Amino acid sequence: MATLIDASVLIAAERGALELRQVLRAEGDPEVALAAVTASELLHGVHRAKTAAQRARREAFVERLLETLPVIPFDLPAARTHARVWAELARKGALVGERDLLIAATAMAGGHNVASRDERSFPCIPGLSWRRW
C-alpha cells in the first residue's frame, strides 16, 4: 500500500518545517506517491510565486518531486469512489474541500492511504486511511 503525500506535507518540507526524510524513516520508508491533484496544487504554487527567486526555488523543488515520485491519476475507479463518498458526505452535511476529496478518492480507489497535515478534511472522509505527518 502506497502513501499519497498531500501538498500540506510537501509545503511544510519545502519551508523547512518538516524533515521529510526523517518522517519517511520513522514511518518505515513506505512507498510514496502523489495524486495528480496534488501535483496540480504544487504547480499552482509555482505559478503564484511573488518573486522570480521564489518561483525558481519552488519550481526546482516541485520538479524534483515530480521526477522522483510516481503520480497517480484520477481515473474512472477514483471517479466512482469520489461520487459515492461525495454523496455520503453531502447527506451528512459534512463539508470537505473539493481537492481533498479528489485526493482521498484517488487514494481509496487504489488501496492507498494519505499523509497530510490537514486535520480538518481528511478525518471526515469515511473509509479513508490517513496519517498526520
PyMOL commands that set and color helices and strands:
alter all, ss='L'
color gray80, all
select helices_A, chain A and resi 7-14+20-26+36-47+52-68+76-92+98-110+122-124
alter helices_A, ss='H'
color red, helices_A
select strands_A, chain A and resi 3-5+32-35+71-72+113-116+130-132
alter strands_A, ss='S'
color yellow, strands_A
deselect
rebuild
show_as cartoon
